């Protein structure tokens, strides 16, 4: 039985990874990196501002008070349910 010719597909410069999906900008990204590290997009400014706000002391006080109110409400509901029986 004769072997058929095995055609090799050309290696596109944008092919990478296990999925082998084509990324037309891969070469541009690779050339733009000086240190050869993988590209990591910058964090959005809105998320950084939100994290800074949530980490502030007034926000922690408000969240702690809210947690205390929720815990107190749950305890009151459990006690009321048990007392009804």
C-alpha positions, -999 to +999 in steps of 0.1 A: +000+000+000+015+033-010+017+060+015-001+092+006+019+124+006+018+140+040+012+176+035+026+199+062+007+230+069+027+261+071+035+274+105+017+307+109+035+332+131+003+338+150-003+302+160+004+294+196-008+274+226-026+241+228-057+254+210-036+266+180-060+295+175-047+321+151-039+355+166-029+380+139-014+404+164+008+378+181+039+389+161+033+425+169+028+418+206+060+396+207+080+423+189+067+450+212+078+432+244+114+440+253+118+415+281+102+385+265+076+381+293+040+373+285+017+402+280-004+412+310-030+439+305-030+467+330-057+467+357-086+491+351-085+523+371-121+520+382-113+486+399-083+501+416-104+530+430-131+506+441-105+484+459-090+515+476-125+526+487-134+492+501-101+490+520-106+524+537-114+525+574-149+541+570-159+514+546-147+487+570-167+503+598-199+504+577-194+468+565-188+456+601-219+474+613-239+458+585-225+424+594-235+429+630-270+439+621-274+409+599-261+385+625-283+401+652-314+397+629-306+361+623-302+354+660-335+371+668-353+351+640-338+318+653-348+326+689-383+336+679-387+304+658-375+282+687-396+300+713-428+294+691-424+257+693 
